[in-house]
Amino acid sequence: MPRYFFNFSDGRRWFTDDSGQEFGGLAAARRHAVSQVRDLKAAMCDPGIQDLSGWTMRVVDGEGRAVFEIGFDLKPDRVDG
């Protein structure tokens, strides 16, 4: 089963997922990424964090290749096939 890593950025720094998770395919990994972005947005309801436009989640496969990115506005950006 493929392993995917869910890294995210605030536009200045990257926060890496060192353990990743196994999913049956890219569609399942994408659903998980959307769920994680929603959870992170909910956790950052601090009034000091108003602008999330620079925040993104980049999902990479087990070989370190970026497979897609999702902005915290939940608009997907395709990175690679």
MDTraj code that builds the backbone (N, CA, C; nanometers):
import mdtraj as md
import numpy as np

residues = "MET PRO ARG TYR PHE PHE ASN PHE SER ASP GLY ARG ARG TRP PHE THR ASP ASP SER GLY GLN GLU PHE GLY GLY LEU ALA ALA ALA ARG ARG HIS ALA VAL SER GLN VAL ARG ASP LEU LYS ALA ALA MET CYS ASP PRO GLY ILE GLN ASP LEU SER GLY TRP THR MET ARG VAL VAL ASP GLY GLU GLY ARG ALA VAL PHE GLU ILE GLY PHE ASP LEU LYS PRO ASP ARG VAL ASP GLY".split()
xyz = np.array([
    [0.0847, -0.1176, 0.0000],
    [0.0000, 0.0000, 0.0000],
    [0.0896, 0.1244, 0.0000],
    [0.0596, 0.2233, -0.0839],
    [0.1444, 0.3423, -0.0914],
    [0.1394, 0.4271, 0.0364],
    [0.2530, 0.4852, 0.0692],
    [0.2639, 0.5749, 0.1847],
    [0.2728, 0.7177, 0.1328],
    [0.1971, 0.8069, 0.1972],
    [0.1960, 0.9484, 0.1615],
    [0.2336, 1.0310, 0.2838],
    [0.3001, 1.1416, 0.2585],
    [0.3452, 1.2315, 0.3644],
    [0.2778, 1.3665, 0.3439],
    [0.2269, 1.4241, 0.4520],
    [0.1440, 1.5433, 0.4472],
    [0.2188, 1.6604, 0.5114],
    [0.2947, 1.7311, 0.4288],
    [0.3740, 1.8449, 0.4751],
    [0.2933, 1.9732, 0.4545],
    [0.3124, 2.0705, 0.5421],
    [0.2420, 2.1964, 0.5192],
    [0.3331, 2.3146, 0.5464],
    [0.2930, 2.4277, 0.4889],
    [0.3733, 2.5483, 0.4963],
    [0.2856, 2.6684, 0.5292],
    [0.3444, 2.7611, 0.6037],
    [0.2762, 2.8872, 0.6317],
    [0.3192, 2.9944, 0.5315],
    [0.3904, 2.9551, 0.4283],
    [0.4398, 3.0478, 0.3281],
    [0.5840, 3.0892, 0.3529],
    [0.6339, 3.0609, 0.4731],
    [0.7729, 3.0927, 0.5072],
    [0.8507, 2.9695, 0.5487],
    [0.7864, 2.8785, 0.6199],
    [0.8519, 2.7576, 0.6717],
    [0.7720, 2.6351, 0.6309],
    [0.8421, 2.5229, 0.6233],
    [0.7754, 2.3951, 0.5989],
    [0.7753, 2.3127, 0.7272],
    [0.6633, 2.2490, 0.7531],
    [0.6461, 2.1574, 0.8660],
    [0.6291, 2.0192, 0.8043],
    [0.7230, 1.9298, 0.8313],
    [0.7240, 1.8016, 0.7611],
    [0.6629, 1.6897, 0.8430],
    [0.6001, 1.6018, 0.7717],
    [0.5419, 1.4797, 0.8262],
    [0.6471, 1.3710, 0.8074],
    [0.7095, 1.3286, 0.9143],
    [0.8173, 1.2309, 0.9054],
    [0.7705, 1.0864, 0.9025],
    [0.6444, 1.0622, 0.9407],
    [0.5986, 0.9235, 0.9465],
    [0.5053, 0.8862, 0.8321],
    [0.4240, 0.9778, 0.7846],
    [0.3310, 0.9501, 0.6756],
    [0.2233, 0.8507, 0.7148],
    [0.1384, 0.8210, 0.6176],
    [0.0317, 0.7234, 0.6377],
    [0.0094, 0.6476, 0.5090],
    [-0.0342, 0.5240, 0.5233],
    [-0.0630, 0.4412, 0.4066],
    [-0.2087, 0.4566, 0.3664],
    [-0.2288, 0.4684, 0.2339],
    [-0.3632, 0.4775, 0.1776],
    [-0.3680, 0.3911, 0.0529],
    [-0.4871, 0.3484, 0.0172],
    [-0.5060, 0.2627, -0.0991],
    [-0.4776, 0.3304, -0.2323],
    [-0.4675, 0.4606, -0.2327],
    [-0.4405, 0.5323, -0.3570],
    [-0.4463, 0.6817, -0.3373],
    [-0.4279, 0.7528, -0.4472],
    [-0.4211, 0.8976, -0.4448],
    [-0.5528, 0.9620, -0.4008],
    [-0.6658, 0.9057, -0.4423],
    [-0.7956, 0.9628, -0.4046],
    [-0.8143, 0.9587, -0.2528],
    [-0.7778, 0.8496, -0.1905],
    [-0.7906, 0.8386, -0.0448],
    [-0.6951, 0.9351, 0.0246],
    [-0.5747, 0.9505, -0.0294],
    [-0.4783, 1.0449, 0.0279],
    [-0.5305, 1.1880, 0.0154],
    [-0.5945, 1.2199, -0.0976],
    [-0.6499, 1.3536, -0.1176],
    [-0.7626, 1.3818, -0.0175],
    [-0.8496, 1.2835, 0.0046],
    [-0.9572, 1.3017, 0.1037],
    [-0.8985, 1.3277, 0.2418],
    [-0.7942, 1.2541, 0.2755],
    [-0.7284, 1.2728, 0.4053],
    [-0.6668, 1.4126, 0.4137],
    [-0.6022, 1.4568, 0.3071],
    [-0.5394, 1.5896, 0.3058],
    [-0.6434, 1.6993, 0.3262],
    [-0.7568, 1.6899, 0.2584],
    [-0.8637, 1.7896, 0.2743],
    [-0.9124, 1.7910, 0.4187],
    [-0.9291, 1.6735, 0.4773],
    [-0.9718, 1.6641, 0.6165],
    [-0.8685, 1.7277, 0.7100],
    [-0.7396, 1.7014, 0.6834],
    [-0.6335, 1.7579, 0.7661],
    [-0.6285, 1.9101, 0.7553],
    [-0.6458, 1.9633, 0.6346],
    [-0.6470, 2.1082, 0.6161],
    [-0.7630, 2.1698, 0.6935],
    [-0.8799, 2.1085, 0.6855],
    [-0.9958, 2.1599, 0.7606],
    [-0.9686, 2.1581, 0.9106],
    [-0.9090, 2.0499, 0.9600],
    [-0.8768, 2.0407, 1.1028],
    [-0.7745, 2.1459, 1.1439],
    [-0.6720, 2.1664, 1.0617],
    [-0.5709, 2.2673, 1.0931],
    [-0.6309, 2.4075, 1.0926],
    [-0.7186, 2.4352, 0.9959],
    [-0.7835, 2.5669, 0.9906],
    [-0.8676, 2.5898, 1.1164],
    [-0.9389, 2.4872, 1.1606],
    [-1.0217, 2.4996, 1.2807],
    [-0.9356, 2.5231, 1.4040],
    [-0.8201, 2.4590, 1.4089],
    [-0.7301, 2.4751, 1.5230],
    [-0.6652, 2.6126, 1.5249],
    [-0.6594, 2.6781, 1.4087],
    [-0.5959, 2.8094, 1.3993],
    [-0.6987, 2.9216, 1.3965],
    [-0.7995, 2.9098, 1.4775],
    [-0.9029, 3.0127, 1.4800],
    [-0.8596, 3.1326, 1.5643],
    [-0.7318, 3.1391, 1.5964],
    [-0.6746, 3.2516, 1.6703],
    [-0.6941, 3.3804, 1.5908],
    [-0.7424, 3.4875, 1.6536],
    [-0.7631, 3.6125, 1.5801],
    [-0.6344, 3.6695, 1.5199],
    [-0.5192, 3.6313, 1.5721],
    [-0.3924, 3.6796, 1.5187],
    [-0.3583, 3.6188, 1.3839],
    [-0.4223, 3.5081, 1.3500],
    [-0.3986, 3.4433, 1.2207],
    [-0.5201, 3.4717, 1.1339],
    [-0.5168, 3.5824, 1.0653],
    [-0.6294, 3.6229, 0.9820],
    [-0.6158, 3.5748, 0.8382],
    [-0.4946, 3.5772, 0.7884],
    [-0.4723, 3.5493, 0.6478],
    [-0.4066, 3.4127, 0.6312],
    [-0.4813, 3.3184, 0.5774],
    [-0.4287, 3.1840, 0.5542],
    [-0.3944, 3.1624, 0.4076],
    [-0.3912, 3.2706, 0.3290],
    [-0.3718, 3.2562, 0.1849],
    [-0.2356, 3.1964, 0.1498],
    [-0.1353, 3.2134, 0.2332],
    [-0.0030, 3.1577, 0.2052],
    [0.0150, 3.0153, 0.2530],
    [-0.0834, 2.9617, 0.3231],
    [-0.0715, 2.8274, 0.3801],
    [-0.1083, 2.7226, 0.2759],
    [-0.0270, 2.6172, 0.2675],
    [-0.0533, 2.5075, 0.1753],
    [-0.0140, 2.3747, 0.2392],
    [-0.0744, 2.2689, 0.1889],
    [-0.0336, 2.1335, 0.2242],
    [0.0176, 2.0687, 0.0966],
    [0.1378, 2.0142, 0.1042],
    [0.1963, 1.9413, -0.0087],
    [0.2039, 1.7946, 0.0303],
    [0.1459, 1.7119, -0.0525],
    [0.1467, 1.5679, -0.0278],
    [0.2517, 1.5055, -0.1187],
    [0.3398, 1.4273, -0.0576],
    [0.4456, 1.3604, -0.1329],
    [0.4320, 1.2094, -0.1153],
    [0.4777, 1.1380, -0.2152],
    [0.4700, 0.9915, -0.2078],
    [0.5918, 0.9358, -0.1340],
    [0.5997, 0.8060, -0.1249],
    [0.7070, 0.7400, -0.0514],
    [0.8453, 0.7626, -0.1095],
    [0.8513, 0.8079, -0.2342],
    [0.9798, 0.8357, -0.2975],
    [1.0143, 0.9847, -0.2924],
    [0.9331, 1.0620, -0.2205],
    [0.9607, 1.2037, -0.2036],
    [0.9111, 1.2931, -0.3153],
    [0.8346, 1.2382, -0.4094],
    [0.7799, 1.3180, -0.5192],
    [0.6496, 1.3842, -0.4757],
    [0.6383, 1.5143, -0.5006],
    [0.5136, 1.5847, -0.4715],
    [0.4057, 1.5346, -0.5669],
    [0.2909, 1.4946, -0.5125],
    [0.1823, 1.4452, -0.5969],
    [0.0697, 1.5466, -0.6092],
    [0.0493, 1.6298, -0.5069],
    [-0.0444, 1.7409, -0.5182],
    [-0.0272, 1.8353, -0.4006],
    [-0.0814, 1.9561, -0.4179],
    [-0.0854, 2.0569, -0.3124],
    [-0.2282, 2.1044, -0.2970],
    [-0.2621, 2.1416, -0.1751],
    [-0.3926, 2.2005, -0.1477],
    [-0.3689, 2.3268, -0.0669],
    [-0.4208, 2.4383, -0.1166],
    [-0.4142, 2.5613, -0.0395],
    [-0.5135, 2.5550, 0.0754],
    [-0.4903, 2.6313, 0.1776],
    [-0.5820, 2.6304, 0.2908],
    [-0.7159, 2.6936, 0.2548],
    [-0.7267, 2.7472, 0.1316],
    [-0.8565, 2.7887, 0.0799],
    [-0.9275, 2.6679, 0.0179],
    [-0.8623, 2.5493, 0.0269],
    [-0.9111, 2.4193, -0.0208],
    [-0.9243, 2.4129, -0.1721],
    [-0.8461, 2.4936, -0.2426],
    [-0.8402, 2.4826, -0.3884],
    [-0.7179, 2.3999, -0.4238],
    [-0.7385, 2.2856, -0.4876],
    [-0.6242, 2.1978, -0.5180],
    [-0.5404, 2.2520, -0.6315],
    [-0.4103, 2.2337, -0.6182],
    [-0.3141, 2.2634, -0.7232],
    [-0.2452, 2.1328, -0.7558],
    [-0.2603, 2.0870, -0.8773],
    [-0.1965, 1.9609, -0.9166],
    [-0.0478, 1.9838, -0.9326],
    [0.0326, 1.8999, -0.8722],
    [0.1775, 1.9125, -0.8814],
    [0.2310, 1.8138, -0.9829],
    [0.1882, 1.6889, -0.9730],
    [0.2426, 1.5849, -1.0602],
    [0.1360, 1.4786, -1.0789],
    [0.1403, 1.4134, -1.1950],
    [0.0483, 1.3090, -1.2362],
    [-0.0045, 1.2266, -1.1283],
])
top = md.Topology()
chain = top.add_chain()
for i, resn in enumerate(residues, 1):
    res = top.add_residue(resn, chain, resSeq=i)
    for name in ("N", "CA", "C"):
        top.add_atom(name, md.element.get_by_symbol(name[0]), res)
traj = md.Trajectory(xyz[None], top)
